Structure formats: C-alpha cells, structure tokens
C-alpha cells in the first residue's frame, strides 16, 4: 500500500516518529569517574544514565570531536589520552602525552587537542589526523589543570593550580606569548562564543576574572562564593555560570554588569560542567556526591540529580 492510501489515523500516528527521526537523537552527556575508571553516559532528554564505558584507570579531562564521533579523555595514572569511538563505546587508541594529564579541550575545527600536563608543567598539543603529539609546550604556572583552546583556534589559555596567572600559548608558533595575572589557584576557563572574552575561576581567591582576549588584560573581577572551580558561558554570552566547590552551589553572573544574579544549590564539591548545545540546561559534576546536578538555566532550578560513578571530574556533551 502506498503512503497516499494509508489510513489518515495511521499517518497521524507515524508523523511524530518521522519528526523525531528528522530532529535527530538528543545530546548525550559523558562524565569521567576518577575512582571508577569509567565514563557514565547520560541521555539529556530523560536525565538518566543509559550506559557506561570502561576507560583507563583515572579518567579526568575530556572533549568530544565536533562531528560527535570520538571522545578524548585523559588518564592521569597512565599518562595517556584515550580515544573513545562513541558509536561502539570502546577505546580505539591510547596516546602517550606526558606526566599527569588533566584538562582536555579540542579546537572548533577538530584539528587539535590540547592537554594540560600537571607534573610536566606543560601542555601537549595533539594532531587529531595523525593522533600524535606534535608539541609539548612548557608553561610558567606549576601544576596546570586546564588547557583551553580559543574558539578561533589561535590561543591556548592555561590555568595552574599553584599559580596566580593564566599562561597564553600561540598555537601557530607553539610557544608561550605571555601570562595574565589573576587570583590564587586559577582553575576553570571558558571563552565567550565570539572569542572576545575569557572567564577564569580562581579557587582560593573565590573570584571570577574576565579577560579581554585581544588585549590579554583583565577587564573585571567578581568576588563571590567560597572556592570557585568550573565555569561555562551561555551561547548568547549574557551569563556565565560558575561552580562554587566548597559552597556546593552554582552561581549565575550577568556578563554586562558583572553582578551575581542568582544561585542554586547543587551537590557536594561541584567541579567542572557543560551546557547542552541549546544552552537550556547545565550538567554539573559533583566530586563528593558521586552525582551530576542538572540545572534549568532559565529558572536556575535544579531539575534532576543523576547518580554516576565515584568522583566525577567533569562533563562533555554532544
């Protein structure tokens, strides 16, 4: 029977399924669990764990390729970067990157992966086409935790736990080009979508620093909370969300006025986090609660608490 001859009632029943297929599957959130040696997979439409991927010994930083095919996750114990095929949910490559890898980021074009190396006091730059380390770049800050590529792929901003500045690396020359003074113990870094601003959460200073990327200079500092850890910026750039690790809260900051405009309680020791692509929900890894708090960005209300493995470090969504 041709579609034109199908009963109207059946056509109406099939329509939602066709629309769902056209829209594609909902994004998945991937959560590295340090003590479990696994990645928890969360369906962002239901906020339920739908899978678990065994990966290394102590997974920490992670990033998904722009095409959604692969995930790169650092393994601190093995000094490695594992490459996970997300279709099969298996590790397909192990890259030796250097001592104690932690934060991971990937360029918008998927060409480069940057990895902070804590014990080496350096950043590894990986060519994703060859899956080889093409440069190991020393930084001034000790124990670098995050190495974040700018949206245009020109810069890597590096935060060091035993430092009070952000090191800036030129990707083209593969060399440091300066340091930007901030507060004590800089941790999470996030760029605005247009790449004009960088936001740096400093834990001991309990301050969020706003950096003008073109001038490599601090524009503003917002002191709030107890011990800031992770940060993300909404797609429209109007707000930054910052986790207060010791305060067990998520703070919302207006990026025009530099004022804290709201907060919501999350789990214990919230660290790193990620937004859904539409910016409607944020997923916060709670290291001491073994959970991920899901927060509605518009209302700043916690809408779910998702149990994961032991000591979740962060979240990547695609």
C-alpha positions as CSV (number, residue, x, y, z in Angstrom):
1,X,0.0,0.0,0.0
2,X,1.4,3.4,-1.0
3,X,1.7,6.2,1.7
4,X,-1.2,8.1,0.0
5,X,-3.5,5.1,0.6
6,X,-2.6,4.7,4.2
7,X,-5.5,5.4,6.6
8,X,-5.4,9.0,7.9
9,X,-5.2,7.8,11.5
10,X,-2.1,5.7,10.8
11,X,-0.5,8.7,9.0
12,X,-1.1,10.8,12.1
13,X,0.4,8.2,14.3
14,X,3.5,8.0,12.2
15,X,4.0,11.7,11.9
16,X,5.6,12.2,15.4
17,X,8.0,9.4,14.8
18,X,9.1,10.9,11.5
19,X,9.6,14.3,13.1
20,X,11.6,12.7,15.9
21,X,13.9,10.9,13.4
22,X,14.4,14.2,11.5
23,X,15.3,16.1,14.6
24,X,18.0,13.5,15.5
25,X,18.8,11.9,18.8
26,X,19.1,14.1,21.9
27,X,22.6,15.1,23.1
28,X,24.4,12.7,25.4
29,X,26.4,13.8,28.4
30,X,29.7,12.0,29.2
31,X,31.0,12.0,32.8
32,X,34.5,10.7,33.7
33,X,34.6,9.0,37.1
34,X,38.1,9.1,38.5
35,X,37.8,6.3,41.1
36,X,35.6,4.0,39.0
37,X,37.7,4.2,35.8
38,X,34.6,4.7,33.7
39,X,32.6,7.2,31.7
40,X,28.9,7.5,32.6
41,X,26.6,8.2,29.6
42,X,23.5,10.4,30.4
43,X,20.6,10.9,28.0
44,X,19.9,14.6,28.3
45,X,16.2,14.1,27.3
46,X,15.5,11.9,30.2
47,X,18.4,12.7,32.6
48,X,19.0,9.0,33.1
49,X,22.3,7.0,32.8
50,X,22.0,4.9,29.6
51,X,25.4,3.4,29.5
52,X,28.9,3.1,31.0
53,X,32.2,3.0,29.2
54,X,35.3,1.4,30.8
55,X,38.2,3.7,30.1
56,X,41.7,3.7,31.7
57,X,42.4,4.0,35.5
58,X,41.8,7.6,36.4
59,X,39.9,9.5,33.7
60,X,39.7,13.2,34.2
61,X,39.5,15.8,31.4
62,X,37.6,15.1,28.2
63,X,36.4,16.6,24.9
64,X,34.2,15.3,22.1
65,X,35.1,15.9,18.5
66,X,32.9,18.4,16.6
67,X,31.4,15.6,14.5
68,X,30.5,13.6,17.6
69,X,32.4,10.5,16.5
70,X,35.2,10.4,19.1
71,X,35.9,11.4,22.6
72,X,39.3,12.2,24.0
73,X,39.8,11.6,27.8
74,X,42.9,12.0,29.9
75,X,44.1,9.2,32.2
76,X,46.2,10.7,35.0
77,X,47.6,7.3,36.2
78,X,48.7,6.1,32.7
79,X,50.0,9.4,31.4
80,X,47.8,8.8,28.4
81,X,45.0,10.2,26.3
82,X,42.4,7.6,25.4
83,X,40.4,7.9,22.2
84,X,36.9,6.5,22.5
85,X,34.8,5.6,19.5
86,X,31.3,6.8,20.6
87,X,29.5,4.6,18.1
88,X,30.9,1.4,19.6
89,X,31.7,3.0,23.0
90,X,35.1,1.4,23.1
91,X,38.7,2.7,23.4
92,X,40.3,2.6,19.9
93,X,43.6,4.3,20.7
94,X,45.9,5.2,23.6
95,X,48.2,8.2,23.2
96,X,51.2,8.8,25.5
97,X,51.1,12.5,26.2
98,X,53.2,13.2,29.3
99,X,53.1,13.2,33.1
100,X,49.7,13.5,34.9
101,X,47.4,14.7,32.1
102,X,44.3,16.6,33.3
103,X,42.2,19.1,31.4
104,X,41.4,18.5,27.7
105,X,40.0,20.7,25.0
106,X,39.5,20.4,21.3
107,X,39.5,23.1,18.6
108,X,36.3,24.1,16.8
109,X,37.5,22.5,13.6
110,X,38.5,19.3,15.4
111,X,42.1,19.6,14.2
112,X,43.8,20.0,17.5
113,X,43.5,18.7,21.1
114,X,45.3,20.4,24.0
115,X,46.0,18.6,27.2
116,X,47.3,20.1,30.5
117,X,50.2,18.1,32.0
118,X,50.3,18.7,35.8
119,X,53.6,17.1,36.7
120,X,55.4,18.1,33.5
121,X,54.3,21.8,33.9
122,X,53.5,21.8,30.2
123,X,50.7,21.4,27.6
124,X,50.7,18.7,25.0
125,X,49.3,19.6,21.5
126,X,47.9,16.6,19.5
127,X,47.2,16.5,15.8
128,X,43.9,14.6,15.6
129,X,44.5,13.5,12.0
130,X,47.7,11.6,12.9
131,X,46.8,11.1,16.6
132,X,50.3,12.2,17.5
133,X,51.8,14.7,20.0
134,X,53.3,17.4,17.8
135,X,54.5,19.7,20.6
136,X,55.0,19.7,24.3
137,X,55.0,23.3,25.4
138,X,56.3,24.4,28.9
139,X,54.3,26.9,30.9
140,X,55.3,29.2,33.8
141,X,52.5,28.1,36.1
142,X,53.0,25.0,38.2
143,X,50.6,22.1,38.1
144,X,48.5,23.2,35.1
145,X,44.9,21.9,35.3
146,X,43.1,23.3,32.3
147,X,44.4,24.0,28.7
148,X,41.5,25.6,26.8
149,X,41.6,26.4,23.0
150,X,40.0,29.7,22.0
151,X,37.0,29.4,19.6
152,X,39.2,30.6,16.6
153,X,41.9,28.1,17.5
154,X,44.6,30.7,17.8
155,X,45.3,30.5,21.5
156,X,45.5,28.1,24.4
157,X,44.7,29.5,27.8
158,X,46.3,27.5,30.7
159,X,45.4,27.7,34.4
160,X,47.8,26.3,37.0
161,X,46.8,25.2,40.5
162,X,50.0,26.6,42.0
163,X,49.9,29.9,40.3
164,X,48.2,33.3,40.1
165,X,48.1,33.8,36.4
166,X,46.9,32.4,33.1
167,X,49.5,31.4,30.6
168,X,48.8,32.1,26.9
169,X,50.1,29.9,24.2
170,X,50.2,30.8,20.5
171,X,49.1,27.6,18.6
172,X,50.7,28.6,15.3
173,X,54.2,29.1,16.9
174,X,53.6,26.5,19.6
175,X,55.1,28.8,22.2
176,X,54.0,30.8,25.2
177,X,53.4,34.5,24.5
178,X,52.7,35.8,28.0
179,X,50.9,35.4,31.3
180,X,47.8,37.3,32.5
181,X,47.8,37.9,36.3
182,X,44.7,36.7,38.1
183,X,43.9,35.5,41.6
184,X,45.3,32.5,43.5
185,X,44.7,29.0,42.2
186,X,43.1,29.6,38.8
187,X,41.0,26.6,37.7
188,X,38.2,26.5,35.1
189,X,38.4,28.6,32.0
190,X,35.7,29.4,29.4
191,X,35.6,31.6,26.4
192,X,32.6,33.5,25.1
193,X,31.3,32.1,21.8
194,X,32.7,35.1,19.8
195,X,36.1,34.6,21.4
196,X,36.4,38.1,22.7
197,X,36.3,37.3,26.4
198,X,37.7,34.6,28.6
199,X,36.4,33.8,32.1
200,X,38.7,32.3,34.7
201,X,37.5,30.9,38.0
202,X,40.1,31.2,40.8
203,X,39.5,28.9,43.7
204,X,41.4,30.4,46.7
205,X,40.7,33.9,45.6
206,X,37.0,33.0,45.2
207,X,36.9,35.3,42.3
208,X,35.9,35.1,38.6
209,X,38.2,37.1,36.3
210,X,37.0,38.5,33.0
211,X,39.8,38.8,30.4
212,X,39.8,40.8,27.2
213,X,41.3,38.3,24.8
214,X,42.6,40.9,22.2
215,X,44.5,42.9,24.9
216,X,45.3,39.9,27.1
217,X,44.2,42.0,30.1
218,X,41.7,41.7,33.0
219,X,38.6,43.7,32.4
220,X,36.8,42.8,35.7
221,X,36.9,40.6,38.7
222,X,33.8,39.3,40.6
223,X,34.4,38.0,44.1
224,X,31.7,35.7,45.4
225,X,31.2,32.3,47.0
226,X,33.8,30.2,48.9
227,X,36.0,28.4,46.4
228,X,35.3,28.7,42.7
229,X,36.1,25.8,40.3
230,X,34.4,25.4,36.9
231,X,32.9,27.9,34.5
232,X,30.8,27.9,31.3
233,X,29.4,30.8,29.2
234,X,25.9,30.7,27.7
235,X,25.8,30.6,23.9
236,X,24.4,34.2,23.8
237,X,27.2,35.4,26.1
238,X,24.8,37.1,28.5
239,X,25.6,35.0,31.5
240,X,28.5,33.0,32.9
241,X,27.8,30.1,35.3
242,X,30.4,29.3,37.9
243,X,30.6,26.3,40.4
244,X,31.4,27.1,44.0
245,X,33.2,23.9,45.0
246,X,33.2,24.3,48.8
247,X,29.9,26.2,48.8
248,X,28.0,23.5,46.9
249,X,26.4,25.9,44.6
250,X,26.1,27.2,41.0
251,X,26.3,30.9,40.6
252,X,24.9,32.9,37.7
253,X,26.8,36.1,36.6
254,X,25.5,38.8,34.3
255,X,28.4,39.4,31.9
256,X,27.2,43.0,31.1
257,X,27.0,44.2,34.7
258,X,29.5,41.7,36.3
259,X,26.9,41.1,39.0
260,X,25.8,37.8,40.6
261,X,22.2,37.5,39.6
262,X,21.3,34.2,41.2
263,X,22.5,30.9,42.6
264,X,21.2,27.3,43.1
265,X,22.3,24.6,45.4
266,X,23.8,21.5,43.7
267,X,25.8,18.5,45.0
268,X,28.9,18.3,47.2
269,X,32.1,19.7,45.8
270,X,30.8,20.7,42.3
271,X,33.7,20.9,39.8
272,X,33.5,21.1,36.1
273,X,30.4,21.2,33.9
274,X,28.9,21.5,30.5
275,X,25.9,23.1,28.7
276,X,23.5,21.4,26.3
277,X,24.0,22.9,22.8
278,X,20.9,25.0,23.1
279,X,22.1,26.4,26.4
280,X,18.9,25.4,28.2
281,X,20.4,23.0,30.8
282,X,23.8,22.8,32.5
283,X,25.2,19.5,33.9
284,X,27.5,19.9,36.9
285,X,29.8,17.1,38.1
286,X,29.8,16.8,41.9
287,X,33.0,15.2,43.0
288,X,31.9,14.3,46.6
289,X,28.3,13.4,45.8
290,X,29.1,10.9,43.0
291,X,26.4,12.7,41.0
292,X,25.6,15.2,38.3
293,X,23.2,18.0,39.1
294,X,21.1,19.1,36.2
295,X,20.0,22.8,36.3
296,X,17.5,24.6,34.2
297,X,19.4,27.7,33.1
298,X,16.3,30.0,32.6
299,X,14.8,29.4,36.0
300,X,18.1,28.5,37.8
301,X,16.4,25.5,39.4
302,X,17.8,22.0,39.9
303,X,15.6,19.7,37.8
304,X,17.5,16.4,38.4
305,X,20.3,14.7,40.4
306,X,21.8,11.9,38.4
307,X,23.9,9.2,40.2
308,X,27.1,8.3,38.4
309,X,30.4,6.6,39.3
310,X,32.9,7.6,42.0
311,X,34.5,11.0,42.0
312,X,33.1,12.5,38.8
313,X,35.5,15.2,37.4
314,X,33.6,16.9,34.7
315,X,31.1,16.7,31.8
316,X,31.2,16.8,28.0
317,X,28.0,17.0,25.9
318,X,27.4,16.2,22.3
